Amino acid sequence: ATGIELDRIPMGTDPM
């Protein structure tokens, strides 16, 4: 995941 995602989404998870 991106640096912005890490704040709310667990590492290794990519919503895109």
C-alpha positions in Angstrom: 0.0 0.0 0.0 1.0 3.6 -0.4 2.3 5.8 2.5 -1.1 7.5 2.6 -3.0 4.2 2.9 -0.8 2.9 5.8 -2.5 5.4 8.1 -5.9 3.7 7.8 -5.4 0.4 5.9 -3.3 -2.5 7.2 0.0 -3.0 5.5 -0.2 -5.3 2.6 -3.7 -4.2 1.7 -4.2 -2.3 -1.6 -7.7 -0.9 -2.2 -6.7 0.1 -5.7 
